[in-house]
Amino acid sequence: MSVDWSWIGDHTDDLTSLTLSHLQAAMTAVFFGLLISLPLAVVAHRVRPLRGFLLGLSNVLFTIPSIAIFVLLLPISGLTRTTTVIGLTVYTLVVLLRNTVEGLDSVPAKTKEAAKAMGTRPLRTLLTVELPLALPVIMAGVRIATVMSISLVSVATYIGDGGLGQLFTDGFQRDFPTPVIVGVVLTLLLAVAADAALVGLQYVLTPWKRRRA
C-alpha cells in the first residue's frame, strides 16, 4: 500500500482544516463533559444513595452504539456539529464522572477534617482542598476521555461531520488508500499531542507533587 505524496502536498490546506475541525469537536465534547460530570460527581460523592444511580446511568449511556446516538439526535439537532458534540459528550461522561468520584474519594478524611476545624466552609473546602487533591485522578480521566473523543469523531462522518473521518470515506469510496493512511496517521498524532499537552497541564496545576518529588 503506497502513499501518493503529491496528493498530500496538494491538499495541505484541507488537511489542516480537517485536523482543526476534528480537534475542536473532541475538545468541545470533553469541556462540556467536565461541566456536567463535576457537579454530578460532587453529588455522587456527598449523597451516597445517588452514587450507584448516577454511575449506573453513565454506564448505560456508554453502551449505546455511537452511530445510534448520532441517529437518535438527528431529529433534534439535525446534521450539525451540535449533534456530534452531544454524542461525544455522552461518551465522555462515563470516564469523567467515575474518575472524578474516585478522585474525591481519594482525599484523606483527616485533610477534610482539618479544613473543617479551621472554619473553612464546605464549598471552599471543595474548591481549595478536595478538587486540587483529586486533580491527578480527574486529569487521568480527562486524558482518557480526550483520546477516546478524538478516536470517535470520525464516526460522525456518517452524519456529514467527522473531521479527519472524511478522509476515510473519501479513500474508501475512490479505492484510494492515501487519504485513509493520512487520516489514520493524523488522528494518532492528534491523540498523542493532546495527551502530551494534558500531561504538561497537569504538571503545571500540581506543583505540590513536584516539590514532593
C-alpha positions as CSV (number, residue, x, y, z in Angstrom):
1,M,0.0,0.0,0.0
2,S,1.8,3.1,-1.3
3,V,1.3,6.8,-0.4
4,D,0.8,9.4,-3.0
5,W,2.9,12.2,-1.5
6,S,1.9,14.6,-4.2
7,W,-1.7,14.3,-3.1
8,I,-0.7,15.3,0.4
9,G,1.2,18.3,-0.9
10,D,-1.8,19.4,-3.0
11,H,-4.3,19.1,0.0
12,T,-2.3,20.6,2.8
13,D,-4.9,23.3,3.5
14,D,-7.7,20.8,3.5
15,L,-5.8,18.5,5.9
16,T,-5.1,21.4,8.2
17,S,-8.8,22.4,8.2
18,L,-10.0,18.9,8.9
19,T,-7.5,18.4,11.7
20,L,-8.5,21.6,13.4
21,S,-12.2,20.7,13.0
22,H,-11.5,17.2,14.4
23,L,-9.7,18.6,17.4
24,Q,-12.4,21.3,18.1
25,A,-15.2,18.7,18.1
26,A,-13.3,16.4,20.5
27,M,-12.2,19.1,22.9
28,T,-15.6,20.8,23.0
29,A,-17.1,17.5,24.0
30,V,-14.6,17.0,26.8
31,F,-15.2,20.5,28.0
32,F,-19.0,20.0,28.2
33,G,-18.4,16.6,29.7
34,L,-16.4,18.1,32.5
35,L,-19.1,20.8,33.1
36,I,-21.7,18.1,33.5
37,S,-19.6,15.5,35.4
38,L,-18.0,17.7,38.0
39,P,-21.3,18.7,39.8
40,L,-22.7,15.2,39.3
41,A,-19.6,13.7,40.8
42,V,-19.8,16.0,43.9
43,V,-23.4,14.9,44.4
44,A,-22.5,11.3,43.9
45,H,-19.6,11.7,46.4
46,R,-21.7,13.6,49.0
47,V,-25.1,11.8,48.6
48,R,-24.2,8.1,48.7
49,P,-27.7,6.8,47.7
50,L,-27.4,8.6,44.4
51,R,-23.9,7.3,43.7
52,G,-24.9,4.0,42.2
53,F,-27.7,5.5,40.2
54,L,-25.5,8.2,38.6
55,L,-22.6,5.9,37.8
56,G,-25.0,3.2,36.5
57,L,-26.8,5.7,34.2
58,S,-23.5,6.8,32.7
59,N,-22.6,3.2,32.1
60,V,-25.9,2.6,30.4
61,L,-25.4,5.6,28.1
62,F,-21.9,4.3,27.2
63,T,-23.3,1.0,26.0
64,I,-25.3,2.8,23.2
65,P,-23.5,2.4,19.9
66,S,-22.1,5.7,18.8
67,I,-23.8,5.6,15.4
68,A,-27.1,5.0,17.1
69,I,-26.6,8.1,19.4
70,F,-26.0,10.3,16.3
71,V,-29.0,8.9,14.5
72,L,-31.3,9.4,17.6
73,L,-30.1,13.0,17.9
74,L,-30.7,13.8,14.2
75,P,-34.4,14.8,14.7
76,I,-33.4,17.1,17.5
77,S,-30.2,18.8,16.3
78,G,-30.0,17.8,12.7
79,L,-26.9,17.3,10.5
80,T,-24.9,19.8,12.6
81,R,-21.8,20.0,14.7
82,T,-24.1,20.1,17.7
83,T,-25.1,16.5,17.1
84,T,-21.5,15.5,17.0
85,V,-20.7,17.3,20.2
86,I,-23.7,16.0,22.1
87,G,-23.0,12.4,21.1
88,L,-19.3,12.6,22.1
89,T,-20.2,14.3,25.3
90,V,-22.4,11.4,26.3
91,Y,-19.4,9.1,25.9
92,T,-17.1,11.2,28.0
93,L,-19.4,11.2,31.0
94,V,-18.7,7.6,32.0
95,V,-15.0,8.2,32.3
96,L,-15.1,11.7,33.7
97,L,-17.8,11.0,36.2
98,R,-16.3,7.9,37.6
99,N,-12.8,9.3,37.8
100,T,-14.0,12.5,39.5
101,V,-15.9,10.5,42.1
102,E,-12.8,8.3,42.7
103,G,-10.6,11.4,42.9
104,L,-12.9,12.9,45.6
105,D,-13.0,9.6,47.4
106,S,-9.2,9.5,47.5
107,V,-8.9,12.8,49.5
108,P,-7.9,11.8,53.1
109,A,-10.6,12.3,55.6
110,K,-8.1,13.8,58.0
111,T,-7.4,16.6,55.5
112,K,-11.1,17.5,55.2
113,E,-11.5,17.4,59.0
114,A,-8.5,19.7,59.4
115,A,-10.1,22.2,56.9
116,K,-13.4,22.0,58.8
117,A,-11.6,22.5,62.1
118,M,-10.1,25.7,60.7
119,G,-13.6,27.0,60.0
120,T,-13.4,26.5,56.2
121,R,-16.9,26.4,54.6
122,P,-17.9,23.2,52.7
123,L,-17.8,25.0,49.3
124,R,-14.4,26.5,49.9
125,T,-13.1,23.1,51.2
126,L,-14.3,21.5,48.0
127,L,-12.7,24.2,45.7
128,T,-9.4,24.7,47.6
129,V,-8.8,21.3,49.2
130,E,-10.8,18.4,47.7
131,L,-10.7,19.2,44.0
132,P,-7.0,20.1,43.9
133,L,-6.0,16.9,45.7
134,A,-8.3,14.9,43.4
135,L,-6.9,16.6,40.3
136,P,-4.4,13.8,39.4
137,V,-7.2,11.2,39.2
138,I,-9.5,13.7,37.4
139,M,-6.8,14.5,34.9
140,A,-6.3,10.8,34.2
141,G,-10.0,10.7,33.3
142,V,-9.7,13.8,31.1
143,R,-6.8,12.2,29.2
144,I,-8.7,9.0,28.6
145,A,-11.9,11.0,27.6
146,T,-9.8,13.2,25.2
147,V,-8.2,10.3,23.4
148,M,-11.5,8.5,23.2
149,S,-13.3,11.5,21.8
150,I,-10.5,12.1,19.2
151,S,-11.0,8.5,18.0
152,L,-14.8,8.7,17.9
153,V,-15.1,12.0,16.0
154,S,-14.5,10.0,12.8
155,V,-17.8,8.1,13.4
156,A,-19.7,11.4,12.9
157,T,-18.7,11.1,9.2
158,Y,-22.0,9.2,8.8
159,I,-23.9,12.4,9.6
160,G,-21.7,14.6,7.4
161,D,-19.4,15.9,10.2
162,G,-16.4,13.7,11.0
163,G,-13.3,15.8,10.8
164,L,-10.5,13.6,9.6
165,G,-13.0,10.8,9.2
166,Q,-14.0,12.3,5.9
167,L,-10.6,11.2,4.6
168,F,-11.6,7.6,5.4
169,T,-14.9,7.9,3.4
170,D,-13.1,9.6,0.5
171,G,-10.4,7.0,0.3
172,F,-12.8,4.0,0.5
173,Q,-15.2,5.4,-2.0
174,R,-12.5,6.1,-4.5
175,D,-10.4,3.0,-3.6
176,F,-7.5,5.4,-3.0
177,P,-5.5,4.5,0.1
178,T,-3.6,7.7,0.6
179,P,-6.4,9.7,2.3
180,V,-7.1,6.7,4.6
181,I,-3.5,6.4,5.7
182,V,-3.2,10.1,6.2
183,G,-6.3,10.2,8.2
184,V,-5.2,7.4,10.5
185,V,-1.7,9.0,11.0
186,L,-3.1,12.4,11.7
187,T,-5.7,11.0,14.2
188,L,-2.9,9.2,16.0
189,L,-0.7,12.2,16.1
190,L,-3.6,14.4,17.3
191,A,-4.3,11.9,20.2
192,V,-0.6,11.8,21.2
193,A,-0.2,15.5,21.0
194,A,-3.4,16.2,23.0
195,D,-2.4,13.6,25.7
196,A,1.1,15.2,26.0
197,A,-0.5,18.6,26.3
198,L,-2.7,17.4,29.2
199,V,0.3,15.8,30.9
200,G,2.0,19.2,30.8
201,L,-1.1,20.9,32.1
202,Q,-1.3,18.5,35.0
203,Y,2.3,19.2,35.8
204,V,1.7,22.9,35.9
205,L,-1.5,22.5,38.0
206,T,0.0,20.2,40.6
207,P,3.2,22.0,41.9
208,W,3.0,20.2,45.3
209,K,3.7,16.9,43.5
210,R,6.9,18.4,42.0
211,R,8.0,19.6,45.4
212,R,7.4,16.2,46.9
213,A,9.4,14.5,44.1
